[in-house]
């Protein structure tokens, strides 16, 4: 479980830099969507879609949580894979439920985010992430435990 949460990646520097750039780009833009939703909460809450039958208020809260707070985790590479799960789920709902009957051009952005987040999930956060720092510390502590015996 810890390896899933905090994988220690041995990617070349170029791949880790690319992952950092993608985290900053997609996480930053998605965070902006969350900030916009939070700033316009009062205007959005009455018209926000309720695709899962949870109510507009809760649906909006969950979208803000994913887009704002989980994006911060993606940007910093902190609890990275856990942070990506709500983002992927939100984009799946947006693509397949909210915009299902619309032309592809209307749901293209949700599709791009969904694919990017799935790829980032599969790749991991890279060397330049808080998760990698935590993984290195866990590995060091784990190795120290075995050398004491």
C-alpha positions in Angstrom: 0.0 0.0 0.0 2.8 2.4 0.9 4.5 1.7 -2.5 1.2 2.6 -4.2 0.9 5.9 -2.3 4.6 6.8 -2.3 6.3 5.1 -5.3 10.0 5.8 -5.6 10.5 6.5 -9.3 13.8 5.9 -11.0 12.9 8.0 -14.1 15.6 9.9 -15.9 15.7 13.6 -15.1 14.1 14.5 -18.4 11.0 12.4 -17.7 10.7 13.7 -14.2 11.0 17.3 -15.5 8.2 16.5 -18.1 6.0 15.0 -15.3 6.6 18.1 -13.2 5.7 20.4 -16.1 2.5 18.3 -16.8 1.6 18.4 -13.1 2.0 22.2 -13.0 0.1 22.7 -16.2 -2.9 20.4 -15.7 -3.0 20.8 -11.9 -2.7 24.6 -12.2 -5.4 25.0 -14.8 -7.7 22.6 -13.0 -7.1 24.5 -9.8 -8.1 27.7 -11.5 -11.4 26.0 -12.5 -11.9 25.1 -8.8 -11.1 28.6 -7.6 -13.6 30.0 -10.2 -16.3 27.6 -8.9 -15.6 28.5 -5.3 -15.7 32.3 -6.0 -19.0 31.9 -7.9 -20.5 29.4 -5.5 -23.7 31.4 -4.8 -24.4 31.9 -8.5 -23.6 28.3 -9.4 -25.3 26.3 -6.7 -28.8 26.7 -8.0 -27.9 25.7 -11.6 -25.0 23.2 -11.0 -25.8 19.8 -12.4 -26.8 16.9 -10.1 -25.6 13.9 -12.2 -25.3 11.4 -9.4 -28.5 12.3 -7.5 -26.5 13.8 -4.5 -28.0 17.3 -4.9 -26.6 20.4 -6.5 -24.9 21.6 -3.2 -23.0 18.4 -2.6 -22.2 17.9 -6.3 -20.7 21.4 -6.4 -18.8 20.8 -3.1 -17.3 17.6 -4.6 -16.4 19.3 -7.8 -14.7 22.2 -5.9 -12.9 19.6 -3.7 -11.5 17.7 -6.7 -10.7 20.7 -8.8 -9.2 22.9 -6.1 -7.9 20.8 -3.3 -6.9 17.7 -5.2 -5.2 19.8 -7.8 -2.9 21.2 -5.1 -1.9 17.6 -4.4 -1.2 17.0 -8.0 0.9 20.2 -8.3 3.1 19.3 -5.3 3.1 15.6 -6.0 1.6 15.0 -2.5 -0.6 12.0 -2.0 -0.5 12.2 -5.8 -2.4 9.1 -6.8 -5.1 9.6 -4.2 -5.5 13.2 -5.4 -5.9 12.1 -9.0 -8.7 9.7 -8.2 -11.4 12.4 -7.6 -10.1 14.4 -10.6 -10.4 11.4 -12.9 -13.8 10.6 -11.5 -15.0 14.3 -12.0 -13.8 14.3 -15.6 -15.5 10.9 -16.3 -18.8 12.4 -14.9 -18.3 15.5 -16.9 -17.5 13.7 -20.1 -19.9 10.7 -20.0 -22.8 12.1 -18.0 -23.0 15.9 -18.0 -22.0 16.4 -21.6 -23.1 13.0 -23.0 -25.6 14.3 -25.5 -23.5 17.3 -26.7 -21.1 17.2 -29.6 -17.5 16.3 -29.0 -16.4 19.9 -29.2 -18.5 20.7 -26.0 -16.9 17.8 -24.0 -13.4 17.9 -25.5 -11.8 19.7 -22.5 -13.2 17.1 -20.0 -11.8 14.4 -22.3 -8.4 16.0 -22.5 -8.2 16.4 -18.7 -9.5 12.8 -18.1 -6.8 11.3 -20.4 -4.1 13.5 -19.0 -5.0 12.6 -15.4 -5.1 8.9 -16.2 -1.7 9.1 -17.8 -0.3 11.0 -14.9 -1.8 8.4 -12.5 -0.1 5.6 -14.4 3.2 7.4 -14.6 3.5 8.6 -11.1 4.6 12.0 -9.8 8.3 11.7 -10.8 11.4 12.5 -8.8 10.5 16.1 -8.2 7.5 15.5 -5.9 6.8 15.4 -2.2 5.7 11.7 -2.6 9.2 10.9 -3.9 10.8 12.6 -0.9 8.5 10.6 1.5 9.2 7.4 -0.4 13.0 8.0 0.0 12.6 8.6 3.7 10.4 5.5 4.1 13.0 3.4 2.2 15.8 4.8 4.4 13.8 4.1 7.6 12.9 0.6 6.4 16.5 -0.2 5.5 17.7 1.1 8.9 15.2 -1.3 10.6 16.8 -4.3 8.9 20.4 -3.3 9.6 19.7 -3.1 13.3 19.0 -6.8 13.5 
